[in-house]
Amino acid sequence: MKNKVMILILALMAVFMTSCFRSENDDVIKISPFSEEENVYVQLYLPSKSMNCIITELSGVYDLNEAKEIEETLNIMQNRTRESESFVSMEHLNIFNISVVSDTVFIEYSLDNSIELDEMEECLMLYSIINTAANYENIYFVKLTNSDGSDYFHRYFNIESPFTATNALLYKDYLSPIDTVEKFLNSIIVKNIPNNVAEAEVSNIFYNTGFDIVSYKISKYEYNKYGEYVTVKTNIMLQDSSSNFINENISFLLELTNGKYIIKEIVE
């Protein structure tokens, strides 16, 4: 029996670690809880801040309550992150209610006010929860609700819509979508030639404002998800050579391709 478990673990490592390049496929291989002898094994997705990605591992438990499988698995995941400083700690995460309706798991949670997460840490924690909770047969969506009424998981990721699991972070370095937006805005200021047709069309939107942009500041931004396509909603303060300012609310649709994000279009 032990040999079977070791073979499965080695197979999983081969699947997830054969490449450090990003995939555009968001489909996630599901390993539903299975039994070997007296133990039950569950698959965890863990937020590794030392590796800037999500890693996965199998965890053995003596028993698993079928009615509370997701809740117990998330508890195991939280406890595992407390064991090493290489993980984004989930000790400040409190999960109150978990329910399943059709193909969606609903999770009500809170984060202590004292917690400090940067953008990458927030994303890794968020998708460790999503991938772990969605790793059950017939579960495809995860709807999170912040108990304080906020529309954000913490600061950067909007949780008004349900999430699906993604492989975009699995043993693959986190890429900040806002970096792509900033590089594009920098190219607007120096009037670089656009890299593609989509960038040219977006550039024209800025040029046609009649505002001679010499600098900018992104005062706020948020993401709708992380994966093959990401919408980045921004509030940008533009400044001209006479120190006049205008504020623009602009949403960029980005696509993850060839290991980087590129701008596809402006979302109305």
VEXDREN-2710 file (C-alpha; in Angstrom, 1 decimal):
% VEXDREN-2710
k/r/px/py/pz
1/MET/0.0/0.0/0.0
2/LYS/2.8/2.4/0.9
3/ASN/4.4/1.8/-2.5
4/LYS/1.1/2.9/-4.1
5/VAL/1.1/6.1/-2.2
6/MET/4.7/6.8/-3.0
7/ILE/4.1/6.2/-6.7
8/LEU/1.1/8.6/-6.7
9/ILE/3.1/11.3/-4.9
10/LEU/6.0/10.9/-7.4
11/ALA/3.5/11.1/-10.3
12/LEU/2.0/14.3/-9.0
13/MET/5.5/15.9/-8.5
14/ALA/6.3/14.9/-12.1
15/VAL/3.2/16.6/-13.4
16/PHE/3.6/19.8/-11.5
17/MET/7.4/20.3/-11.5
18/THR/8.4/19.3/-15.1
19/SER/8.2/22.9/-16.2
20/CYS/8.6/26.3/-14.6
21/PHE/6.9/28.0/-17.5
22/ARG/3.3/29.3/-17.4
23/SER/0.4/27.5/-19.1
24/GLU/-2.5/29.2/-20.6
25/ASN/-4.7/26.3/-19.5
26/ASP/-6.6/27.0/-16.3
27/ASP/-7.9/23.4/-16.0
28/VAL/-6.8/21.9/-12.7
29/ILE/-6.2/18.2/-12.2
30/LYS/-8.4/17.1/-9.3
31/ILE/-7.3/14.5/-6.8
32/SER/-10.3/13.7/-4.7
33/PRO/-9.7/12.3/-1.2
34/PHE/-8.8/8.6/-1.4
35/SER/-8.1/5.9/1.1
36/GLU/-5.0/3.7/1.7
37/GLU/-5.3/1.3/4.5
38/GLU/-6.7/3.3/7.5
39/ASN/-5.6/6.8/6.3
40/VAL/-7.4/9.2/4.0
41/TYR/-5.3/11.4/1.8
42/VAL/-6.3/14.9/0.7
43/GLN/-4.6/17.2/-1.8
44/LEU/-3.6/20.6/-0.5
45/TYR/-2.6/23.8/-2.4
46/LEU/-0.2/25.8/-0.3
47/PRO/0.9/29.5/-0.7
48/SER/4.7/29.4/-0.9
49/LYS/6.0/33.0/-0.6
50/SER/9.6/31.7/-0.7
51/MET/8.9/30.3/-4.2
52/ASN/6.5/33.0/-5.3
53/CYS/4.0/30.4/-6.3
54/ILE/1.5/27.7/-5.1
55/ILE/2.7/24.2/-4.4
56/THR/0.7/21.1/-3.8
57/GLU/1.1/18.1/-1.5
58/LEU/-0.8/15.2/-0.2
59/SER/-1.7/15.1/3.5
60/GLY/-2.8/12.0/5.3
61/VAL/-5.6/12.1/7.9
62/TYR/-7.0/9.3/10.0
63/ASP/-10.6/10.0/9.2
64/LEU/-12.5/12.6/7.2
65/ASN/-16.1/13.6/7.8
66/GLU/-17.9/13.3/4.4
67/ALA/-20.3/16.1/5.3
68/LYS/-17.5/18.4/6.2
69/GLU/-14.7/17.3/3.8
70/ILE/-14.1/20.8/2.4
71/GLU/-14.1/22.4/5.8
72/GLU/-11.7/19.9/7.3
73/THR/-9.4/20.0/4.3
74/LEU/-9.2/23.8/4.5
75/ASN/-8.4/23.5/8.2
76/ILE/-5.5/21.1/7.4
77/MET/-4.3/23.6/4.8
78/GLN/-4.3/26.4/7.3
79/ASN/-2.5/24.4/9.9
80/ARG/0.1/23.4/7.3
81/THR/1.0/27.0/6.6
82/ARG/1.7/27.6/10.2
83/GLU/4.5/25.0/10.2
84/SER/7.0/27.0/8.1
85/GLU/7.8/30.6/7.5
86/SER/8.2/29.8/3.8
87/PHE/4.4/29.9/3.5
88/VAL/2.0/32.8/3.6
89/SER/0.6/32.2/7.1
90/MET/-3.2/31.7/7.3
91/GLU/-3.3/32.2/11.1
92/HIS/-5.2/35.4/10.6
93/LEU/-7.8/33.7/8.4
94/ASN/-11.1/32.7/10.1
95/ILE/-13.6/30.6/8.2
96/PHE/-17.1/30.7/9.6
97/ASN/-19.4/28.9/7.2
98/ILE/-19.0/26.6/4.3
99/SER/-21.9/25.3/2.2
100/VAL/-22.3/23.6/-1.2
101/VAL/-25.1/24.3/-3.7
102/SER/-25.0/22.5/-7.0
103/ASP/-21.4/23.0/-8.4
104/THR/-20.5/25.9/-6.1
105/VAL/-19.0/26.0/-2.7
106/PHE/-19.8/29.1/-0.6
107/ILE/-17.2/30.2/2.0
108/GLU/-17.8/33.0/4.5
109/TYR/-14.5/34.2/6.1
110/SER/-12.8/37.1/7.8
111/LEU/-9.2/38.3/7.9
112/ASP/-7.9/40.0/11.1
113/ASN/-7.3/43.7/10.7
114/SER/-3.7/43.3/11.8
115/ILE/-2.8/41.2/8.8
116/GLU/-0.5/42.7/6.2
117/LEU/-0.4/41.1/2.8
118/ASP/1.3/42.4/-0.4
119/GLU/-0.4/41.7/-3.7
120/MET/1.4/38.4/-4.4
121/GLU/0.7/37.1/-0.9
122/GLU/-2.9/37.9/-1.2
123/CYS/-3.2/36.2/-4.5
124/LEU/-1.3/33.0/-3.3
125/MET/-3.5/32.8/-0.2
126/LEU/-6.7/33.4/-2.2
127/TYR/-6.0/30.7/-4.8
128/SER/-4.7/28.2/-2.2
129/ILE/-8.2/28.4/-0.7
130/ILE/-9.9/28.3/-4.1
131/ASN/-7.9/25.4/-5.6
132/THR/-8.2/23.4/-2.4
133/ALA/-11.9/23.9/-2.0
134/ALA/-12.6/23.2/-5.7
135/ASN/-10.6/20.0/-5.6
136/TYR/-13.7/17.9/-5.1
137/GLU/-15.8/16.1/-7.6
138/ASN/-18.5/18.2/-9.2
139/ILE/-17.2/21.4/-7.5
140/TYR/-16.2/24.0/-10.1
141/PHE/-16.8/27.4/-8.5
142/VAL/-15.9/29.0/-5.2
143/LYS/-17.9/32.0/-3.9
144/LEU/-16.2/33.9/-1.1
145/THR/-17.9/36.3/1.2
146/ASN/-16.0/38.6/3.5
147/SER/-17.9/38.9/6.8
148/ASP/-17.1/42.6/7.1
149/GLY/-19.1/43.3/3.9
150/SER/-16.0/44.2/1.8
151/ASP/-16.1/43.4/-1.9
152/TYR/-12.4/42.4/-1.7
153/PHE/-10.6/39.3/-0.4
154/HIS/-8.2/41.6/1.3
155/ARG/-7.1/44.6/-0.8
156/TYR/-6.5/43.8/-4.4
157/PHE/-8.8/41.0/-5.5
158/ASN/-12.5/41.6/-6.0
159/ILE/-14.6/38.7/-4.8
160/GLU/-18.1/39.8/-6.0
161/SER/-18.0/37.0/-8.6
162/PRO/-17.3/33.3/-8.1
163/PHE/-13.8/32.0/-8.8
164/THR/-12.6/28.9/-10.6
165/ALA/-9.4/27.0/-9.8
166/THR/-6.3/27.8/-11.9
167/ASN/-2.9/26.3/-12.7
168/ALA/-1.5/29.7/-13.5
169/LEU/0.3/29.8/-10.1
170/LEU/1.1/26.1/-9.7
171/TYR/4.9/25.9/-9.4
172/LYS/5.0/29.0/-11.6
173/ASP/6.3/32.4/-10.5
174/TYR/3.7/35.1/-9.7
175/LEU/3.5/37.8/-12.3
176/SER/1.9/41.1/-11.2
177/PRO/-0.6/42.2/-13.8
178/ILE/-0.3/45.9/-12.8
179/ASP/3.3/45.8/-13.9
180/THR/2.1/45.4/-17.5
181/VAL/-0.2/48.4/-17.2
182/GLU/2.6/50.5/-15.7
183/LYS/5.0/49.6/-18.5
184/PHE/2.3/50.5/-21.0
185/LEU/1.6/53.9/-19.4
186/ASN/5.4/54.6/-19.4
187/SER/5.5/53.9/-23.1
188/ILE/2.6/56.3/-23.6
189/ILE/4.5/59.1/-21.9
190/VAL/7.6/58.6/-24.1
191/LYS/5.5/58.0/-27.1
192/ASN/7.0/54.6/-28.0
193/ILE/5.7/52.7/-31.0
194/PRO/3.0/50.2/-29.7
195/ASN/4.0/46.5/-29.7
196/ASN/0.8/45.3/-31.3
197/VAL/-2.5/46.3/-32.8
198/ALA/-4.3/46.1/-29.4
199/GLU/-1.7/48.4/-27.8
200/ALA/-2.1/50.9/-30.7
201/GLU/-5.8/51.0/-30.2
202/VAL/-5.5/51.5/-26.5
203/SER/-2.8/54.2/-27.0
204/ASN/-5.1/56.2/-29.2
205/ILE/-7.6/56.4/-26.4
206/PHE/-5.0/58.2/-24.3
207/TYR/-3.8/60.4/-27.2
208/ASN/-7.3/61.4/-28.2
209/THR/-8.0/62.9/-24.8
210/GLY/-6.1/66.0/-25.9
211/PHE/-4.2/65.9/-22.6
212/ASP/-0.4/66.0/-23.0
213/ILE/0.5/63.4/-20.5
214/VAL/3.9/63.8/-18.9
215/SER/3.4/61.7/-15.7
216/TYR/0.8/59.5/-14.1
217/LYS/0.0/57.9/-10.8
218/ILE/-2.1/54.8/-10.3
219/SER/-4.0/55.7/-7.1
220/LYS/-6.0/52.4/-6.9
221/TYR/-6.3/49.2/-8.8
222/GLU/-8.1/45.8/-8.4
223/TYR/-8.2/42.4/-10.2
224/ASN/-11.2/40.3/-11.0
225/LYS/-9.2/37.1/-10.8
226/TYR/-5.8/35.7/-11.7
227/GLY/-5.2/33.4/-14.7
228/GLU/-5.2/33.3/-18.5
229/TYR/-7.3/36.5/-18.7
230/VAL/-7.3/39.3/-16.0
231/THR/-9.3/42.5/-15.9
232/VAL/-7.3/45.3/-14.1
233/LYS/-9.6/48.1/-13.0
234/THR/-7.6/51.2/-12.3
235/ASN/-8.0/54.8/-11.2
236/ILE/-5.2/56.8/-12.8
237/MET/-4.2/60.4/-12.2
238/LEU/-2.7/62.0/-15.3
239/GLN/-0.6/65.1/-15.2
240/ASP/0.4/67.4/-18.1
241/SER/3.4/69.8/-18.6
242/SER/1.4/72.6/-17.0
243/SER/0.8/70.6/-13.9
244/ASN/-2.9/70.1/-14.7
245/PHE/-4.4/66.9/-13.5
246/ILE/-7.2/64.6/-14.7
247/ASN/-8.5/61.4/-13.2
248/GLU/-9.4/58.5/-15.4
249/ASN/-11.1/55.2/-14.4
250/ILE/-9.8/52.7/-16.9
251/SER/-10.2/48.9/-17.0
252/PHE/-7.6/46.9/-19.0
253/LEU/-8.1/43.3/-20.2
254/LEU/-4.9/41.4/-20.1
255/GLU/-4.0/38.0/-21.5
256/LEU/-1.3/35.7/-20.2
257/THR/0.7/34.4/-23.2
258/ASN/4.2/33.2/-23.7
259/GLY/5.0/33.7/-20.1
260/LYS/3.9/37.3/-19.7
261/TYR/0.8/39.5/-19.6
262/ILE/-0.1/41.6/-22.6
263/ILE/-2.9/44.2/-23.0
264/LYS/-5.7/43.0/-25.2
265/GLU/-8.1/45.9/-25.0
266/ILE/-9.8/48.5/-22.8
267/VAL/-12.9/47.2/-21.1
268/GLU/-15.9/49.6/-21.2
END
